[in-house]
Amino acid sequence: MDKKTTTCATEDSNTSSSLISDDLRSFYATHGLDIDRLVDHKSQNDKARATSDGNATFASRFVRLNPRFDREETLRRLKEELASSSDVASCDPVPIPWLDDKLGFYVLPGNFRLVQSPCYQEGRIYGMDVSSGAAIGALLSDRYDKNRTVEANSNHMTTRQEPFRVLDLCCAPGLKLCAIADYLPQATLQPSSTIVVGVDVSEHRIATCKKILQKYHLPIKQQPDEATTEISTQKQQSSHMREQKIQMRLYCADGTTFDQPYNHNQLLPKLVFDSQSALEETGGKRKRMNKSARARERKRLKSLVTVDFDCGGDRHQPLPSADNNNHQKEEDPAVPRKEDTSSKQQHPWKAKLFDRVLVDAECSTDGSLKHIAKQINAAVNGGAVAPMLTNAAELSKLVELQKQLAATGFRLLKPGGTMVYSTCSLSKDQNENVVAWMLETFADKAELIPVEFSVGGAAEGESGDNTLMGPRVSTGPLGVRFEPCLPPPNESGGTATITTNYTGGGFFLAKIRKRK
């Protein structure tokens, strides 16, 4: 690096460092983290490339295997990619030792360029932090319950007639939904049929969710050069999906009010995707829908809302329509006005309850050091880093939103159902304090289920070996914390690229049961 480039890089790093407030430094220091080490000292060109990738300065990145492809074939191809890459130290994908292998999480070197990977482009793998896998494992299985008993493991799912219902109340970008649908048939519960519902208030984010589900959940497109054996495996997996009757559904709706009653003059939340409807429309092939196909889809989705909402058992009650939602025609004054008795005759519509609810709440994302590093080095948010964390008023609004989401999720639980509340924040206000508020607010119904994660596997009733997890995972009285770690510096002033991090970014989760 020449003198001019060195000077520019130094000026850039000084500017980035100035964006970090003393409050933010102090916050991370309490978690044993020197946040200034996230400042990128590379040249501007190298910095732009690293920022676009988001993982170049971190020792590890995590991927999840798409079970619609043969696992061994995917791993073989992934190994070939790692071996042929000049930027990545030669190594094999490493399975996460403390998480159920059926979830399909693997750790790769941090400088592995995911978006350029053929495995990623084909839909065989996708990036997903392993801590999110912990939330899904805790939600759908009791193998991580600290006080796990044989009785708790006996769900008797084979005798139930109604579908098993799972809700992801803050579902964007949709990867958790895919993992839920994939893991549920292999987890402790094993229901015969399942409805997995995702909710997000943003039209843009829910559109992203729809694309994710279409890419990773629906039967995959067969390539002409695919091996015959793998095509056979894919067909078997698609057939297995249909036998399991896992139905994925997406609503564009406010998660804080999803449990509210909807009267005859209020429109129900908008259903924007149903996997079974999509399969029937496309025949299992990925193709662009024309205008008439989109119209058929909208009509079909409107009629399918009753799968998730009911009105007190009255099957003949019409759905609320736009005609009743302040869009009435102008009245003719010459015609006597009839009394509207529809509101007296009709019951309000309410969302059906769920067996499991995941509330991965909106948060300040300060536990994701990769996200914070991007903010620091790209000077986003108008020059502010983690603004919702360091601004007291913004933090208060955020915590109130998290409480509303958690309360809605709990109200939507069936008696005996369980809920996982999680964030990717290190803030006690957003984590333990919200859980404490929940337990106090719903004191007669809510009870905390202690969970723990260890390499040996609490599933076998053992304490497990935490040597690979170190002090970064801790079980407290109100939940489990995953503390993030910064990569160790190397002699050249950069960062080491050895794959040693098995626990991912900062994360918090708590598991709560609704008493019967």
Summary of the structure (lengths in Angstrom):
residues: 516
radius of gyration: 24.7
end to end distance: 66.6
largest distance: 89.5
contacts: 1607
relative contact order: 0.14
helix: 40%
strand: 17%
